[in-house]
């Protein structure tokens, strides 16, 4: 009985960690996409020109 309880707790913890890590991968992909767009457009690398 105790082993089943431990296995259930481990399964819930693994599910939660997998859910969090999955969302972290999505956030990392979005940040990388924004970085690539800013790299090719020159948005973050150059100082702003003042007219």
Backbone as a chain_set.jsonl record, in Angstrom:
{"seq": "XXXXXXXXXXXXXXXXXXXXXXXXXXXXXXXXXXXXXXXXXXXXXXXXXXX", "coords": {"N": [[0.814, -1.192, 0.0], [1.923, 1.244, 0.806], [3.896, 1.469, -1.09], [2.389, 1.825, -3.429], [1.28, 4.315, -2.861], [3.596, 5.902, -2.783], [4.401, 5.578, -5.449], [2.235, 6.825, -6.712], [2.552, 9.472, -5.814], [5.039, 10.047, -6.964], [4.336, 9.827, -9.658], [2.521, 11.951, -9.937], [4.235, 14.094, -9.35], [6.073, 13.816, -11.458], [4.387, 14.295, -13.624], [3.645, 16.972, -13.133], [6.181, 18.243, -13.274], [6.844, 17.67, -15.91], [4.857, 19.119, -17.236], [5.507, 21.755, -16.491], [8.128, 21.971, -17.512], [7.593, 21.631, -20.218], [6.163, 23.969, -20.803], [8.203, 25.78, -20.256], [9.945, 25.213, -22.351], [8.409, 26.16, -24.484], [8.281, 28.898, -23.858], [11.02, 29.501, -24.053], [11.414, 29.043, -26.782], [9.834, 31.081, -27.888], [11.186, 33.354, -26.92], [13.652, 32.972, -28.198], [12.826, 33.254, -30.843], [11.988, 35.944, -30.874], [14.468, 37.103, -30.344], [15.894, 36.348, -32.66], [14.44, 37.734, -34.627], [14.899, 40.376, -33.812], [17.628, 40.411, -34.151], [17.983, 40.156, -36.941], [16.646, 42.42, -37.828], [18.035, 44.38, -36.619], [17.325, 45.57, -34.223], [17.954, 45.49, -31.391], [20.682, 45.686, -31.234], [21.875, 48.06, -32.138], [22.295, 51.484, -31.119], [19.559, 53.809, -30.658], [18.704, 56.048, -33.249], [18.698, 59.563, -33.15], [16.729, 62.045, -34.394]], "CA": [[0.0, 0.0, 0.0], [2.815, 2.401, 0.878], [4.583, 1.551, -2.384], [1.447, 2.438, -4.369], [1.187, 5.732, -2.515], [4.842, 6.526, -3.247], [4.342, 5.611, -6.904], [1.263, 7.847, -7.098], [3.183, 10.771, -5.578], [6.066, 10.203, -8.0], [3.66, 10.052, -10.934], [1.994, 13.317, -9.919], [5.379, 14.996, -9.43], [6.614, 13.744, -12.816], [3.431, 14.977, -14.498], [3.792, 18.407, -12.9], [7.468, 18.685, -13.806], [6.753, 17.62, -17.372], [4.015, 20.23, -17.662], [6.274, 22.989, -16.316], [9.25, 21.981, -18.453], [7.026, 21.824, -21.549], [5.885, 25.399, -20.958], [9.483, 26.486, -20.315], [10.449, 25.062, -23.719], [7.637, 27.063, -25.337], [8.749, 30.261, -23.564], [12.363, 29.631, -24.615], [11.28, 29.15, -28.231], [9.324, 32.415, -28.194], [12.276, 34.299, -26.676], [14.625, 32.793, -29.27], [12.244, 33.826, -32.053], [12.075, 37.399, -30.739], [15.879, 37.445, -30.474], [16.26, 36.24, -34.072], [13.817, 38.843, -35.357], [15.615, 41.6, -33.483], [18.973, 40.305, -34.719], [17.938, 40.432, -38.38], [16.182, 43.779, -38.074], [18.954, 45.31, -35.979], [16.574, 46.318, -33.225], [18.54, 45.606, -30.07], [22.129, 45.824, -31.293], [22.305, 49.448, -32.411], [21.578, 52.52, -30.369], [18.539, 54.474, -31.433], [19.089, 57.315, -33.877], [17.846, 60.692, -32.771], [16.645, 62.956, -35.53]], "C": [[0.861, 1.26, 0.0], [3.535, 2.578, -0.456], [3.674, 2.175, -3.441], [1.289, 3.93, -4.108], [2.428, 6.489, -2.99], [4.855, 6.623, -4.765], [3.358, 6.664, -7.402], [1.847, 9.246, -6.916], [4.252, 11.042, -6.627], [5.436, 10.48, -9.361], [3.105, 11.473, -11.015], [3.126, 14.326, -10.04], [5.972, 14.992, -10.838], [5.684, 14.445, -13.81], [3.554, 16.489, -14.361], [5.086, 18.949, -13.468], [7.454, 18.671, -15.33], [5.916, 18.755, -17.93], [4.783, 21.537, -17.589], [7.406, 23.061, -17.328], [8.744, 22.195, -19.874], [6.747, 23.303, -21.786], [7.159, 26.208, -20.99], [10.101, 26.367, -21.7], [9.707, 25.999, -24.666], [8.087, 28.505, -25.121], [10.132, 30.488, -24.156], [12.308, 29.765, -26.134], [10.769, 30.525, -28.638], [10.413, 33.466, -28.002], [13.332, 34.19, -27.769], [14.108, 33.387, -30.58], [12.302, 35.35, -32.023], [13.522, 37.854, -30.9], [16.322, 37.386, -31.936], [15.675, 37.378, -34.891], [14.555, 40.14, -35.071], [17.032, 41.578, -34.032], [18.957, 40.679, -36.197], [17.439, 41.842, -38.696], [17.096, 44.816, -37.447], [18.318, 46.106, -34.867], [17.301, 46.518, -31.911], [20.04, 45.896, -30.115], [22.607, 47.25, -31.423], [21.602, 50.406, -31.468], [20.58, 53.234, -31.264], [19.072, 55.782, -32.03], [18.146, 58.402, -33.432], [17.884, 61.694, -33.887], [16.585, 64.372, -35.075]], "O": [[0.57, 2.223, -0.711], [3.759, 3.704, -0.9], [4.135, 2.968, -4.261], [1.177, 4.717, -5.048], [2.319, 7.588, -3.534], [5.275, 7.641, -5.315], [3.618, 7.326, -8.407], [1.658, 10.111, -7.771], [4.354, 12.162, -7.126], [5.957, 11.287, -10.132], [3.211, 12.122, -12.055], [2.994, 15.316, -10.76], [6.335, 16.047, -11.358], [6.151, 15.112, -14.734], [3.566, 17.206, -15.362], [5.089, 20.014, -14.086], [8.001, 19.574, -15.964], [6.233, 19.297, -18.989], [4.725, 22.344, -18.517], [7.62, 24.107, -17.941], [9.402, 22.876, -20.661], [7.061, 23.832, -22.853], [7.217, 27.228, -21.677], [10.718, 27.317, -22.181], [10.321, 26.576, -25.563], [8.258, 29.254, -26.083], [10.397, 31.557, -24.707], [13.082, 30.527, -26.712], [11.228, 31.079, -29.637], [10.552, 34.371, -28.825], [13.856, 35.208, -28.222], [14.882, 33.964, -31.344], [12.627, 35.979, -33.03], [13.778, 38.882, -31.526], [17.042, 38.269, -32.403], [16.351, 37.927, -35.761], [14.812, 40.923, -35.986], [17.584, 42.632, -34.348], [19.816, 41.43, -36.658], [17.787, 42.395, -39.739], [16.95, 46.009, -37.713], [18.745, 47.229, -34.597], [17.271, 47.619, -31.361], [20.608, 46.317, -29.107], [23.646, 47.608, -30.869], [20.461, 50.177, -31.067], [20.737, 53.261, -32.485], [19.804, 56.522, -31.372], [16.936, 58.192, -33.345], [18.956, 62.147, -34.286], [16.511, 65.283, -35.9]]}, "num_chains": 1, "name": "protein.A"}
